[in-house]
Amino acid sequence: MTPDAQHSALSTSQIVADLATELVDVRRDLHAHPEPSWLEVRTCDVVATRLEKAGIAVQGLPRSGLVAEVGHPDSDGPVVALRADLDALPLEDETTDPWRSTVDGVAHACGHDVHTAALLGAGLALAEQHRVSPLPGRVRLLFQPAEEVMPGGALDLVAHGVLDDVRSIFALHCDPSIDVGTIGLREGPITAATDQVTVRLRGKGGHTSRPHLTQDLTFALAKVVTEVPAALSRRLDPRAGASMVWGRIGAGSAANVIPAFGEVEGTLRVLDIRAWAAAQDIVNEVVRAVVAPYGVTPEVEHVRGVPPVVNDPRAARRLAAAAGQVVGAGALVGTEQSLGGEDFAWYLESVPGAMARLGTRTPGGPTFDLHQGNLRVDDAAVPVGAQLLARAGLGALDDASRSTSTLDDVTTR
């Protein structure tokens, strides 16, 4: 990092510190007013209002979400993108905090309220820094809707052109298994490919006293639940880390009635992208083979979700350098590839980038899990995340500017 960039990073750190209380308040407000995928209207209004107050132009997207940019609009310098997701999950908030969800059946149980507040803070800090000392390019802020559904809102943003001219992109994700002030990072794949699979069965129903006169659909559905994952473990390379887990099952309405329809819904997660490419056909084949003896008619809906998030080595090192400045090298920890899915992966199909895991556990406190109604995060994670994103953006701009300058020198020689 050049001396000017290092000075900018230090200044940005102080700006975030001054904003910390406000950013925590924003995070708590968003937590209390969660919105599901594609319906993040109030969330966008909160973010847009604060960015515009700071003099940052904001563009709303056709369905939901925002794009904003920091830096001189006519700058021919490099462009770096920072991304946060906005949506909440369809489950109940089981916490007792004063800022618990006020919306029945909707909760920020994945930490997207933290991500949004952190990116807002990074954008405000970068804008203030730009007023003091112009950035050597532009930082594009992507407030993305609908991460929690498949295939995810990232594809809409990419189609909208948000990656035009972007050199690299960075993001973070809450990790309640590590302490606040700790950042997890790895080069290469950090998440898994994830698909949604629904199996629907139809057949002749009847009375449970005469199953031989029916196509015992409930029994066949139970076979799908138990035998399809087992068969996949023999059809896919075990090194691929494939995991088929069902989350919802439904059939029938009475104890003595064999139903004529039932369905089961779950996710297929695969660590290896080559196995992911082959999995859809194999799942379809296995389901049909499993239910064939029972005479039912199967329908398999296989929604391709997201590929793995694969952190570009250079971008991961840039995030690591930023993390070292924010929390110290000793608080940067290695992290394993998880079976979780993240549509940030779609951006990385077009430009290099990296995602870090942001520690949210209170030191000495309980360990929570994502996608659970009792998730609690330490608010101190918000300014840490804001500083991490701001410094990653500044450092990447500096890297790209020096790379361009070197290329210009070579060209003129």
N, C-alpha and C positions, 0 to 999 in steps of 0.2 A: 504494500500500500504506500502510495506517495505521501510526503509530509502533508500536502494539502488535504488529501483524502483522510489521512489519520486525524487531522484537526477537525474535519467535518464530522467524522464518526464520534469524536469526543463531544462536540457541540450537540450532535443529535441525541446522544445519551443524556445530556443535561435537559434537553427539551422534553424528552420522554419522561424523565423524572418529574419535571414540573407538571406534566399532564397526567401523572399516575392516578391521582384521586378521581379526576374526571373520567378516565378510561375505565376504572373499576365501576364507577356509577353507570356508565354506558353498558358495560357487560351485565350488571345486575338488572338494569332496565330491560335489556333484550331477553334475559333469562325469564323475567316475569311476564313477558309478552311474546312467547314463541310462536312461530308460524311454520306450517308444514311446507313441503316442497312445492315450488312454483307459486306459492301464495305469500311470499315474503314482502308484502306491501309496506307495512309499518316499519319493518326492519330497514328497508331501503330508504324510507323517508327519514328515519333517525340518522342514518349514515350520510345521506345526501345533504341534509340540512347543516350538519356540522362541517362537512367538507366545503360547502359553498360559503359558509360563514368565514372560513379561512381563505377564501379567494380561489378555491380549487374548482375548476369546471367539471361538472358531472354529466355523464350521458346515461340515461336509462336504457335498458335493453328491451327488446320486443315483448318478452313474456314476463321476465322478472330479472332482477340483478342490476348492477351498476358497473360502469367503467369510468375511472378518473385518471388524470395524468398530472404528475408533478414535474416541473422543469419548463424551460422555455418552449412554447409550442412550435416555434420555427427552428429549433435546434436540429442540426444535422448530426448530432452525436448519437451514441448508441442508445438503445431502448432496452430496459430491463423490466420484467413483470413480477409483481407480487400478488399472490392469490389467497383469498379466504372464502369459506363457504358459509351460507346464511341460514340454511333451513334447520328445523327441529324435527324430532321424531314423534310418531303417533303412539305415545304411551304416557302414563300418569307420572307426574312429579311426586315422589314420595318423601321429599325432604321437608324440613320444617323451617327453612330459612325465611326471613321476611320477604326475600325476593323470589320465593318459589313461584312456579308457573301459575298464572291466573286463568289459563285456558284449559278447560277440561280435556283430557286425553291428548295433550300435546306438551312436550317437554324438551328442553335442550339437554339431552342425556348423552351427547357425543362431544360437547365442548365447542360447538360452532359459535356460540355467543362469545367465547374467549377468542376464537380465531378472528371474528369480525371486529371486536374491540381492539385487538392487537394490530390488525391491518389499518384500522382507522388511525390509531396512534402513530404508526409508522408513517402514514401519509401526511399527517399533520406535522410531524417532526421534520420530514423531508422538505415540506413546503416552507417551513420556517427557516430551515437551513438554506434553502435555495434563495430566499430573500436576502440572507446575509452574505452568502457566497454561492453564486450560480453553479448548479450541477453541471457536470460535463456530459449531459445527455438528459434522458427522460426516464422516469419511473412510472410504469403503468400499474394502477391499482385495480385488481379484478375482484369484485364482490359477487361471487357466483351463487346462483340459486341451485336447489335440487341436487345436492350431492348424495342424498340418502335414497334416491330412487335409481333404478337402472333403465337405460345406460348412463343417466346422470346429466346434469346441466352443463358440464364442461364441454360437451359436444356442441351445444348451442352457441356457446361463447366462441369456440374455435371457428365454427361456421360463420359467425358474425364478423370474424377478422381481427379478433383481439390480439392475435399473435403476429400480426403484420409488423415486420421490422424488429421484432423482439429477438434479442440475442440470447437471453437466458431467463428462467423463471424459478421462483422460490415459494415455498409454502411451509406451514408447520401444522402439526396435529397434536392435540392434547394426549398425554400419556399419564393416566392416573396410577401407574405402577412405579413411577419414579418421582423423587422429591422435586418440589418447586425449586428453581435455581439450578436444575440439572437438565441437560439437553442430550437426547439420544440421536445418534447419526450413524449411517453406514453408507459405503459406496455400493453400487449395484442394487439389486432388487430389495425393496424394504416392505412391500405388501404383496398380496397374491392376486391372481386373476380371479374374478368372482362373477358367477352367473346366477340367475334365478330360475328355478325349475318348478313347474307345476304339472302334476300328473292327475288327469281326470279319467275316471272309469265310469262306464255306463253298462248296464246289464239288466236282466230280468229279475225283479225283486219278488218278494213273497213272504210267507210266514216262517218264523224261525223253526217251527216244528217240521217243516218240509224243505230243508235246504237243498235236497237232491232235485227238487223241481224248480230251483232258481239257479241263477249264476251268482254265487255267494260273493257279492261285491265287497262286503266288509272284510271278509277273509282275504280276498285278492288284494285289497288295499293294504292290509297288514303285511302281506308278502312284499309289496313294493317298499314299504317302510324299512323292513329288515333285510331284504335280499338284494335290492339294488345297490346300496352302499357296499355290501359284501362282495358282490360281483365286480363292481368297479375296482376294488382293491386288487383284483386278479387280471383285469383287462388293461389297466393303466400302469405304467412303470412306477413301482413303489417309491422311487427316488423323486417322483414328480410332486409328492406331497398333496395328493388329491384327497379332498374331504367333502363328502355329501352328507349334509345334516338337515333334517326336516324340522321346520318350525311351526307348521300349522297342519292339522288334519281334520277333516269333517266328513261325516256320513251318517245318514239316518236321523230319526227323530223319536223312536220308541224302542224299548228293549226287545220286543217280540216281533219286530218287522225288519226283514232284510231289505235294505234300500236299493233303489235302481240307479242311484248316482252317488259318487263320493269323490273327494279330491284331497291331495296332499301337496304341500308347498314347502320348498326349502331352498337352500343355496348349495351350489357346487363351487368349491374353492380349490385352486390349483397353483402351486408355487412355480411350476415350470411352464413357460409359455408355449412350448411345442406340444406338451400334453394337453394344454388347454385348447389348442387348435383342433385336436382330434376328439375331444371329450363329448361334444354335442352328439355326434353320430353314434358314439358308443352308448351314451345314456339312453338314447331313443331305442337302440337295438336291445339293450338289456331289459328295459321296462317291458317291451313287447314279449320278450322271451319269458319273463317272470310271470306275467298274467295269462299267457296263452292257455295253460291247463284249465283255467276257470271259465273260459268262454266269454269273458267280458271284453268290451271294446275300449281300448286305451286311446287317450289323446295326450301327447306330451308337448307342453309349451315351454320352450327353452329360450329364455331371453339372455342374449349375450350382454354381460354387464360391463366389466372393465378389465383391461390387461393389468399386469403388475406395475406398480410404480418402480421404475428402475432409475436410481439416482446416478446421474452422470458423475464420473469421478472428479472432474475439475469443479463442477458446481458443488459437489459435496464438500470438497476441500474449501471452497469459498464460504459455505455455511459453517464449516468447522472453525475457520478463522474468525468469522463473525461471532460465533458462540464463545470462542476463547476470550474475545474482547468483552463480551457481555457478562459471562458467569465465571470466567477463568478456565484455563485448560483442564484443571483437575475436575471440573464439573461437567465435562464433555465425556459421555460414556458411549461405548459401542452398543448396538441394539440388534436384535435378531430380525430376520424377515418374518413377518406375521402373516396369518391367513386372512387378515382383514382386507377388504377391498376399498379402493379410493379412486374416484374419477379424475383426480389430479394426473393420473397416468395418461389420459388422453392428450394433455398439453405436451407431455414428454415424447409423444409420437412425432411432434413437429419441431420442438426446440429442446436443447439440453436444459436440465434443471435438477432440483433436488428438494426433498422434503425432510424436515427435522421433526423429532418428537419432543414436545414441550412438556417437561415435568409439571404436574399439577397437584401432587400429593403433599399435604402438610407434613413436614418432617416429624416423625414419631406418631403420626396419625394413622387412621385405617386406610387400607388399600381398596379402592372402589374399582368397578369395571364399567367400561363404556356400554352404552345401550341398555343401561339399567336405570330405573326410576330413582334410585337412591344416590346416583352419582353426585359427588360434591367436589369442587375444585378450589384450590387455594387462590384467592384473588391476586396474590402477588405474582402469579404466572402471567397476568395481562401485560404489565409493563416489561417483563422479561421478553415476552413474545414480540412486543412492539419494537424493542431495541434490536432483537435478533433480525427481524425483517428489515428494519431501516438500515442496519449495518451491512446486511447481505446485499441490499440494493446498492448502497454506496460503493461497497467493495467491488461488486460486479461491474458497475459503471466505470470504476477506475481501471479494472482489468481490461475491459473492452476498449477504453480510451487509449491505454498504453499500447494495446495490441494494434490498434488502428494507426497510432503514431509511428510505431515501428515499421508497419507495412508502408506508410507514406515515405519514411526515410529510405527504405530499400528501393522504392519505386523511383524516387528522385535521384538516387545514386545510379 
